[in-house]
Amino acid sequence: EQMVKKKRDHLKLDVDQSKRVVLKALKESLPRRGKVLEISSGLGLHAVWVATHLPNITFFPSDCDHASLHSLAAYTSQEKLKNLETALVIDPTKPNWWLDVQEPGAWTGLLSANISTMSCWPLTEQLLAAADHLLQPCGILAICGQFRAEIEEDDDALDGYEDLVVSSRNGPWGLRTVESVVEMAEGMSPPFVLAQSVALALDYWVLVFHKDGPPQFQSRPSSSRSRSRPMSADPAESPEVGFSAS
C-alpha cells in the first residue's frame, strides 16, 4: 500500500501549474471574444480559472455527474462571474450528444481535460465529431491531460503505472499517446491541425487544434521522449517543447 501511495503521489501534477498552461494556450489561440464549451468540467477548477482571466470569453462548463454539477453550481454562484454560464448537462458517453447542443457551427472553442487522453477510442471519436459539428471555421479544440509516453528499455518502474491503474478499473480505457490523438484529429475531414502543444511534467500535455487549420501552424510532435520535458511553474518562462512554425 505504501508503494502504491508513493507512486500515486509521484504522478500527481500541480493543478495550479496545469491551469496556468491551459489558460496561456487559450489566450494565444482564441479571438478576443467568443464562447467556449468545456466537456466534463468536474469540480469546475478550469471553468472558474479561465472565465476569471478571459472576461470577454463566455464559458460554458458541462458535466453529467450530479456531484460535479452541484459543485459547478456552487462555484458559479460564489464567483458571480458574468461570463461563466450555468453548467450544461452533457454526457460525452451518449452517442451523438453534440446534436443536443444549441447553435452548431457557432462555438469558438471546445475544451476537454482528461477525456481523450485516457478514455476508450469511441469517446475521442465522438469528441472530434462534436468539435466538427459545433465549432465555427478555424475554431479551436483544446485537449489536455496525461498521455502515455513511448516506453523505452531504460524507463523506471513508474512508467505505465497510471495506464495500468486506469485500464484495470475501466476495461478498454487507458492512457493514449500524443501521436495517436494527433493522427486521429488530422484524419478528420476537414482536418483538425495541431497548432500548439506544450508538455509539462509527468507527460501532461496541452494540445490545441484548429478546425481547418490556422493560417500558420506548427508541425506535429516527435515521438522522441526527450521532447516531453517538464516546464517551470511559470509558463511565461517555460519554452514550448520543440515545435517551430513551418
Phi, psi and omega in degrees: 000319179296322179295317179298315179298319180298318180293320179297315179299322180295328184270358179289137179256142176299110184298319179299321179296316181296321179297319180295320181290319177299316179299315180299317180296319179292320179300321183281346187248330184275151170291176184295329180229152179163192179220139185236136176252126175259132180264131180055069185286344180065231183281351176095015183296313178293320184300309181294319182297311182292316181297325179295320187263351176235073188296340180269359177256123176277125188249127180246103173284166177204158174189172176237355181273131185297320180295319179293318179297323177295317178297317179297320178296319179294317178300312182300317180292320183289316186281334179054046179272125183294334183261009176253109185275165175299139184298138174274148176270104181228126177253104184292351176273350180281129179303134177057037183301332185292343179291342179270355180272131183287160176058058176298144180080004184242359183277141181279323183204156171236137178239131180225120178248124172065028173256296181294339183284337185219359184275172174292155187302323179304328178290323177293318177299319179292322179298316179293321177296321178296317178298319179296322182283322190266327188282146172285165178306135184065016173294164186248146170242115180254123179241128179223152179153181180274126179254164177274127179281161172293126184279130178243158186299330183266009177295150181278181188291345181283338181299131178081359182295311181296322178300318179296318180296312182297312183292328180290333181271333190234019176064253184286356179281155178170161182296143180252162174273154175303316185299323182292321179289318178298317180298318179295318181296317181289341179276355178291162176230106002288160184285154169260115187264131178291116183253337183206141177210133182228133179251136174251192177293159173060033176061030174273126183238150168242118181245132178240120178250147173250132174294126183073350179090138176284172179304320176231133180224166186255160183287158180291156182292149173285156177280000181298132180295334183294340180283343182269060183262151184289151175264164174285170183295333179259109184297337180293336180261003186251123179290148172289162196264093166067029179237131178235150181298137179265000000 
